[in-house]
Amino acid sequence: MKISWNDFVEECRNCQACPLSKTRKNVVIYRGSVVAPIMFVGEGPGANEDEQGLPFVGQAGQLLQLLLDAQGFSMEDFHIANVVKCRPPENRVPTEAEAKTCKVLLGKQILISKPKIIVLLGKTAYTLFTGDKMAKMTEIRGKFFEKNGYYILPTFHPAYILRNNNERIKLWKDIALVREKAEELGLMKPLPSAPDMPTARPSGK
């Protein structure tokens, strides 16, 4: 049975399936376009996201948006989400049980959004999404793998880059890889010229 986006949003907002529902301010569902060729998936909302009800709106989100803008992505090109839709207290890592519960909703979200490319932001998102606890980010980032018809790319979480600015070039290259794959699949038109990596750091917290 097909589920409409509005019904899905209501299901998320009414969800009481795990303890995170008791401490949240807002359910954080998505940012970008409902239907989009590319989906970015983080681990879970932080304080800014919980306050605004939108994913990746804090400093890490500003950095991600800066890189997406520089690579010529429009809002129609991407759908940004998280493995869990409620903020874990004190920004702790979501538990396996919380992730397992919320992945039912994420599965529905993917079916509605219809991405061809899924970008997993950070080792935690990769582990919670795939169940693979052994892989090292240094070995898996920047390499596409195909599963169930999706092209999946693990990369660094922007928050990691804020703490390790010398690694920014790697995240930039991975976002460029996403752009190349999207063009290769006919999901986006080629840019007229190669973009330059932005040097500005996001402001605020």
C-alpha positions in Angstrom: 0.0 0.0 0.0 1.3 3.4 -1.0 1.7 6.0 1.7 1.4 9.7 0.9 4.0 12.2 2.1 1.4 14.0 4.3 0.4 10.7 6.0 4.1 9.9 6.5 4.8 13.2 8.2 1.8 12.7 10.5 3.1 9.2 11.3 6.5 10.6 12.2 5.0 13.4 14.3 2.8 11.0 16.2 5.5 8.4 16.7 6.0 7.2 20.3 7.8 4.0 19.4 11.0 4.7 21.4 12.1 6.8 24.5 13.4 9.6 22.3 9.8 10.7 21.7 9.6 11.7 25.4 12.5 14.2 25.3 12.1 15.8 21.8 10.9 19.2 21.1 10.3 18.5 17.4 10.3 15.5 15.1 13.0 16.2 12.5 12.0 14.7 9.2 13.7 16.3 6.2 15.1 19.4 4.4 15.2 19.9 0.7 12.8 18.4 -1.9 10.4 15.6 -1.0 11.2 13.7 -4.1 14.9 14.1 -5.0 17.6 12.1 -6.9 20.1 12.3 -3.9 19.5 11.7 -0.2 21.9 12.7 2.5 21.5 10.7 5.8 23.1 11.7 9.1 22.8 9.9 12.4 20.3 12.1 14.3 19.3 15.7 15.1 21.2 18.0 17.4 20.0 20.9 19.5 19.5 23.3 16.6 17.6 20.7 14.6 15.4 19.8 17.5 14.5 23.4 18.0 13.7 24.1 14.4 12.4 20.8 13.3 14.8 20.6 10.3 17.9 18.5 9.8 21.4 20.0 9.4 20.6 23.6 10.2 23.4 24.1 12.8 27.1 24.8 12.1 27.6 21.3 10.5 24.6 21.9 8.3 25.8 25.3 7.2 29.1 23.7 6.1 27.2 20.9 4.2 25.0 23.6 2.5 28.1 25.6 1.6 29.6 22.6 -0.2 26.4 21.7 -1.9 25.9 25.3 -3.1 29.5 25.4 -4.4 28.9 22.2 -6.4 25.8 23.6 -8.0 23.2 21.6 -6.2 19.7 23.1 -6.0 17.1 22.4 -3.4 15.3 20.1 -5.9 18.4 17.9 -6.2 18.6 16.6 -2.6 16.6 15.3 0.4 18.4 15.6 3.8 17.4 13.2 6.6 18.7 11.3 9.6 18.6 7.7 10.7 16.6 8.8 13.8 14.2 11.6 13.8 14.3 12.7 17.4 17.3 14.2 19.2 19.1 11.8 21.5 19.6 13.6 24.9 22.9 15.5 25.2 23.5 14.7 21.5 24.6 11.2 22.4 24.9 8.5 19.7 21.5 6.8 18.9 21.3 3.3 20.3 20.9 0.3 18.1 17.3 -0.2 19.4 16.4 3.5 18.6 17.9 3.2 15.2 16.2 -0.1 14.4 12.8 1.4 15.4 13.3 4.5 13.4 14.7 2.7 10.3 11.2 1.6 9.6 10.3 5.2 9.0 13.5 5.9 7.1 12.6 3.0 4.8 9.3 4.6 4.0 11.0 8.0 3.6 13.3 6.5 1.0 10.5 4.9 -0.9 8.6 8.2 -1.1 11.7 10.4 -1.8 12.9 8.0 -4.6 16.6 8.8 -4.5 19.1 6.9 -6.7 22.1 8.1 -4.6 22.3 7.9 -0.8 25.1 9.6 1.0 25.8 8.4 4.5 27.3 11.3 6.6 29.7 9.9 9.2 30.7 6.5 10.6 27.7 6.3 12.9 25.2 6.9 10.1 27.0 4.3 8.1 26.9 1.7 10.9 23.3 2.3 11.8 22.2 2.3 8.2 24.1 -0.8 7.1 24.7 -2.7 10.3 28.4 -3.0 9.5 30.3 -2.3 12.7 33.7 -3.4 11.5 34.4 -1.0 8.7 36.8 2.0 9.2 35.8 5.4 7.7 39.3 5.8 6.3 38.7 2.6 4.2 35.1 3.2 3.1 34.7 6.9 2.5 34.6 8.2 -1.0 33.7 4.7 -2.5 30.3 4.0 -3.9 28.7 0.6 -3.4 25.5 -0.6 -4.9 22.7 -2.1 -2.8 19.0 -2.7 -3.7 19.3 -0.5 -6.7 20.8 2.5 -4.8 24.3 3.9 -5.2 25.5 4.5 -1.6 28.5 6.6 -0.7 29.9 6.9 2.9 31.7 10.1 3.7 32.7 12.3 6.7 30.0 14.0 8.8 30.4 17.8 8.4 30.7 18.1 12.2 33.9 16.0 12.0 35.3 18.5 9.4 34.6 21.4 11.7 36.8 19.7 14.3 39.4 18.6 11.6 39.5 21.4 9.0 42.5 19.9 7.3 40.2 17.0 6.2 37.8 19.4 4.4 39.3 18.7 1.0 38.2 15.0 1.4 34.6 15.9 2.1 34.7 18.4 -0.8 36.0 15.6 -3.1 33.3 13.2 -2.0 30.5 15.8 -2.7 32.1 16.3 -6.1 31.9 12.5 -6.6 28.2 12.6 -5.8 27.8 15.3 -8.4 29.7 13.2 -11.0 27.6 10.1 -10.2 24.4 12.1 -10.5 25.6 13.5 -13.9 26.7 10.0 -15.0 23.2 8.6 -14.2 21.5 11.5 -16.0 20.1 12.9 -12.7 21.8 16.3 -13.1 23.1 18.3 -16.0 26.9 18.9 -16.1 28.3 22.1 -14.7 29.8 24.5 -17.3 33.1 24.6 -15.4 34.7 22.9 -12.4 33.7 24.6 -9.1 36.2 26.0 -6.6 36.2 24.7 -3.1 34.8 27.4 -0.8 37.1 28.7 1.9 34.7 30.5 4.2 33.8 28.7 7.5 30.2 28.7 8.6 29.4 31.3 11.3 27.4 30.8 14.5 26.7 27.6 16.3 
